[in-house]
Every structure is written in structure tokens, then in C-alpha cells.
């Protein structure tokens, strides 16, 4: 059993004889976004999926070394004393009462008396990147905020061994640099970084030189040191400080306030600096390891724009990104590290297929369970034959309906990959704004991802490799782009939002990019056949795919989560298993408090 906990995105993973049996983030069960608490519910699920009890476990592995992390915390506060006193006093109770007693907590919560092992944080990330990858040998690069001391590491993996070659240490951190700009642009640190990435194409990189000249001492190999005079995260309660504000001639944006062109330009500048550093790092890793394959993990590896740049401009023949690249994936890495490296068990690899099983590692709910839930709660529905589902879904999409899609095992990681998704018609130019404002209740600038038939990806996107985990951004092909007239081409900021740029405008970002999800029949046959039927009937092999949740809420796990989300939004239909629910047939939520309580929605 691998466990990550107590910082953000706590998770559990179970590995049996080298195979990943189950994995999930605690947030999916507690319904608390980025839940950092001990992942008791995720552990319970993993054990249930395997038909085990905790006493059956041979090893439990935790994804970092708490005492070394505590040492770094104390050293940092002492270095900045007395300035960090308030932050120190705020942090200490959690450490003294919980975070350094991980072994006791695990033993007590699981009633487990076996061996408990601890990997280093970036070792867990590296193991999650290399061991499930398809490669017999590969370089790895892990980049995040901070583990114990390391903020980035690279090395090489061969067969069942990984070895770190070099690291960058705290406080110099690409992840924390990006989070600093996330904070400055008014988004929440550790959850709003993808908003910064989505905002960046609306701006210009006007502040890129200012960042490189004042905030960083960047070397050609991608290593760097940060000028800590501008940052407050070592000892304060904020990411940046007044000196940072003076440098950029502005203050951090107040959350939920208007997004002006200034913050768009800041976002673009931060994104370009980040992806340039990622590319420099990748080129150095290639020179240092001599490997043709690269595996990526750590929270920064969720920056799919940077990943796409490495793929297109980097020296590696192949890259593979762990779909749960953040801290949740550390649970997986810890478990696999024990199996392969600590216990010296062999690792099969064929340089073609990875071992993540499409990232469908969470719970599934069969038609018997879903049907009983619907009947017990008197929820109107219609049962379909399995063979009907692709055509019914395709026709509804063509009718501009928005569909909640709840099928099979839940995804592990932050991306919805056609198991817990909301689907729409990518050809509809109004669909991006409609789904953002009326379904997701989020900022209208946020782009949606396309799910495309794997064999037809090259018809729409400049991408010639699979992207099954939605972690690569690629340009939309010229063949499907639309010509922008001179007047529209000169528009800036939000004026660019509603311009039709392609025949699939709802998934084409303002810079003609898309975060591509390729769908193969062997990974998700039902979802594949929905897109296939949509292509057969209407000549388009692309649909909108966004996660089944609303802003601030985790992705749906169980049928009741899906129904709650369906009823709280303007989704038109919900398809759970074989059961189709139409919104207009449902009782409105707001009218009857007893009914809300009966449905578990109060």
C-alpha cells in the first residue's frame, strides 16, 4: 500500500505482484477539494477492490520522509528569524501533533503491525514516472514545489532500478515560482495554477525579461537560483512581497476581481519563463543521461503546455507523463518503488504500452447499483441497451445538448478521461462559454479539452504520438483553422475570446492550441464508440471533454455525486451506466427541503 498525505491531494494506491490494483485521491470520497487529510477512505476502497484487509498487507510505503522535511522547515525558519515567527507558530501545531508521527498514524489507523517504509519525495515522483512507463530504460525529470529539500531532480531508470543524478534544492523552485505568479494573479496556490496556464494565451510576454533579469539566475542547463528578496514563502504567509509589487508596478489581484490585460501579460510572461526552463532542463537531462526516452512527474509536469514544448522542441524521441503527476501520484510511486527497487522484483516493459491501465483505477458502479439508487430515490430515468448508447449519445451531442457521462472505473489523477466527464459538441462556437458559465460556474476564458479518436488525431492536431492522459498541448492543424480577418487579428484580451478559429472552436484556445486527449478502443471502448458514432453520423471525430464537477468541487466518484452535480447545473442529460436521465423530467432541487434531504443533496 502506497500513501501520500498531509500536504495536498492525499491518496492511496495498492500494488499486488507489481500490478496496480487500485488508486484514488481522498477528495473523491470526502468531497473536499484537494483534501490533505489521512486517506482513510481511499485506503478502504483500495483494500475492498482487492478483497483484502489491512492485516493482509506486506508493506506500507509513505511518499516522503517527514523528519527530513521537518528539518528543512526548522532550518528555514531559523534562517529568517525573527521575521517568520507568525508563520512558524501557525505551522508547528500540525507538525508536532501529526506530521512527524506518520508511522504511528499509519499503524493506528490501519491497525497494521507490519513494515512501514519511507521513500524520499522526489524518489516517489521518479518511481511513479518510470516504473509504470512503457520504457525499458529512460531518463526521468521531476519538478514540483518542494519535497523534503529537493524541488527538482533528474536521473535515469533501467529495468527495475532508478537513480537520481542531480537535484535543485529549496528555496529555489520552479513550482513555487509558478505558484507565486498564480498567487499574484489572484488564483489559489496549489489549485489555481492551471488557471494561470489557461489565462496566459490572452496576454503578451511583456514581463518575461523583467522576470529573467531580476527574479532568476538561470543557467543554460536549466538550473537556477531565485532572488529571494522578492518572495515571502520561506517565512511569511504570502508568496510574494512589497518589493515584488514594486518591480511589477502593481499589487496582487484580489480573488474574483476583474481580470485585466495586465494580469494576462503577467500570466503569459510566467508561463513562457516556466516552459523555457522546462525545455532547458530536458535538454540537459538528455546530455547527461544519453537516454532517448523521458518520463516526467511532479506538479509542474501537469503543465501540458511545457510538456508539449519538450515534445516538439526537445531532443527526446519519446516522452511519457505520469497522469497523477502531483502529490497523489506519490502514493503510486512509493508502492512501486518498494516492489521493484526495495524488493528487487523484475519489471516488464515493451517500449510501447504503459502499465497505468488508462488511469482507470478508481471505483466502478454497475447497472444493478445505479438502477437501485435511481429506483430507491424515485429519480425519473430511461434504461438503454448497451448497443444503443453510442448513437443516442452522439445524437444528443449533435442537438447541442450537454451530457454528464458516468461510466466504468473512476480516473486516478486530476484529468477526466471519459469515465467521469461532461461532454459537449466541439463544433459549437457558443459551447465554451455556455459550459464554463452555466455548467462549470467558472471563468469564461478557461479552455476545454478535445477528446479525439486516436487514429484521427493527426487530422485535427499537430500531434503524432498518443496523448491518452490529456497532458500534452498541441497546435490545431491548419486544415481545420479558419482565417481571421485583419481587424479581428488585432484584437487583444477578452476581445479574442469569441473569435471562431477553427471548425472545432469550442476546444481551440486563443493561440490555436488544444490540450489533446486521444481515445483508443482498447482503453475505453464505450467512450471510443460514442466518438466513433459521432464521426460516422456527423463527420467530426472530436468532442468536448471536461471533468464531471463544478468549480471548487472534486470530480464525481459515486452516482449520488454525479446526480448532485447534474441537478445543480444546466446539464441537459446524465448518462450513468445504461440509465439516461433528462433534466426536464427531474424535480427541481430548490422547492422541497425534505426532498433534498431524501436525495442526500441538502
Secondary structure, 3 states (H helix, E strand, C coil): CEEECCCCCCEEEEEECCEEEEEEECHHHHCCCCCCCCCHHHHHHHHHHHCCCHHHCCEEEECCCHHHHHHHHHHHHHHHCCCCHHHHHHHHHHHHHHHCCHHHHHHHHHCCCCEEEECCHHHHHHHHHHCCCCCCEEEEEEECCCCCCEEEEEEEEECCEEEEEEEEECCCCHHHHHHHHHHHCCCCCCCCHHHHHHHHCCCCCCCHHHHHHHCEEECCCCCEEECHHHECCCCCCCCECHHHHHHHCCCCCCCCCCCCHHHHHHHHHHHHHHHHHHHHHHHHHHHHHCCCEEEEECHHHHCHHHHHHHHHHCCCCEEEECCCCCHHHHHHHHHHHHHHHHCCCCCCCCCCCCCCHHHECCCCCCHHHHHHHHHHCCCCCEECCHHHHHHHHHHHHHCCCCEEEECCCCECCCCCCCCEEEEECCCCCCHHHHHHHHHCCCCCCCCCEEEEEHHHHHHHECCCCCCCCCCEEEEECHHHECCCCHHHHCCCHHHHCCCCCECCHHHCCCCCEEEEEEECCCCCHHHHHHHHHHHHHHCCCEEEEEECCCCCCCCCCCHHHHHHHHHCCCCCEEEECCEEEEHHHCCCHHHCHHHHHHCCCC
